[in-house]
């Protein structure tokens, strides 16, 4: 009886399923930003405190500048697209 149930479940799981007609990715970037923002801030805070307590001020300043740059790149909406278009325009490349 148990073996029969297991086999029927296995056969049912092995049946091909219809793939979804379209994947809705609206709001995915906002979700990922809201998910990773607290994690990013915690990691930056812990590392910054480590540099401060070990009195490595030069590394602390370098780390803070790097963290701010990474934060701007990933958390300002459309910054990568705008930057890429600006660089392409400066190089004389027109969008096609």
MODELLER restraints for C-alpha pairs under 7 A, 6 or more apart:
rsr = mdl.restraints
at = mdl.atoms
rsr.add(forms.Gaussian(group=physical.xy_distance, feature=features.Distance(at['CA:33:A'], at['CA:75:A']), mean=6.61, stdev=0.5))
rsr.add(forms.Gaussian(group=physical.xy_distance, feature=features.Distance(at['CA:44:A'], at['CA:67:A']), mean=6.93, stdev=0.5))
rsr.add(forms.Gaussian(group=physical.xy_distance, feature=features.Distance(at['CA:48:A'], at['CA:60:A']), mean=6.03, stdev=0.5))
rsr.add(forms.Gaussian(group=physical.xy_distance, feature=features.Distance(at['CA:51:A'], at['CA:57:A']), mean=6.79, stdev=0.5))
rsr.add(forms.Gaussian(group=physical.xy_distance, feature=features.Distance(at['CA:51:A'], at['CA:59:A']), mean=6.77, stdev=0.5))
rsr.add(forms.Gaussian(group=physical.xy_distance, feature=features.Distance(at['CA:51:A'], at['CA:60:A']), mean=5.33, stdev=0.5))
rsr.add(forms.Gaussian(group=physical.xy_distance, feature=features.Distance(at['CA:52:A'], at['CA:60:A']), mean=6.62, stdev=0.5))
rsr.add(forms.Gaussian(group=physical.xy_distance, feature=features.Distance(at['CA:73:A'], at['CA:79:A']), mean=6.26, stdev=0.5))
rsr.add(forms.Gaussian(group=physical.xy_distance, feature=features.Distance(at['CA:73:A'], at['CA:80:A']), mean=6.73, stdev=0.5))
